[in-house]
Amino acid sequence: MPYGARVSTAQHRPTLLLVENNEDVREALREILESEGYHALTAVNGQDALNVLAGQERMPGLILLDLVMPVMDGHAFIEHLRGTGALALTRVLVLTAHPTLPLPQGVAGRLGKPVKLEALLDAIAVHSVRA
């Protein structure tokens, strides 16, 4: 189905947190997600993501996480979430251009970059936690 032909049947879309250090990728994905009816929070690395989460009343329905980032990478971010118990409150889907990197324990899955739009939207529908 072409991107423009996708019709949303959901009454309420979960909030998503996109953690991606590449500004072009982050902004393009944010625009796509928002056009699909999601509220998309963004962060440039794991530490920034922790700061964003600290300002939220509840955990997002899904975190889309790059693994290779400066300051705090995806593995350290997951470890922090696990240590605080927050990992039990949401799901994490890894977006990575490095298919051989081991996935952190507790993530829902992996999508390769560049990510195909249909695969991304399908994965979000499958893995997001509804509020």
Stockholm file with secondary structure:
# STOCKHOLM 1.0

chainA/1-131         MPYGARVSTAQHRPTLLLVENNEDVREALREILESEGYHALTAVNGQDALNVLAGQERMPGLILLDLVMPVMDGHAFIEHLRGTGALALTRVLVLTAHPTLPLPQGVAGRLGKPVKLEALLDAIAVHSVRA
#=GR chainA/1-131 SS CCGGGCCCCCSSCCEEEEECSCHHHHHHHHHHHHHTTCEEEEESSHHHHHHHHHTCSSCCSEEEECSCCSSSCHHHHHHHHHHHTGGGGSCEEEEESCTTSCCCTTCCEEEESSCCHHHHHHHHHHHCCCC
#=GC SS_cons         CCGGGCCCCCSSCCEEEEECSCHHHHHHHHHHHHHTTCEEEEESSHHHHHHHHHTCSSCCSEEEECSCCSSSCHHHHHHHHHHHTGGGGSCEEEEESCTTSCCCTTCCEEEESSCCHHHHHHHHHHHCCCC
//
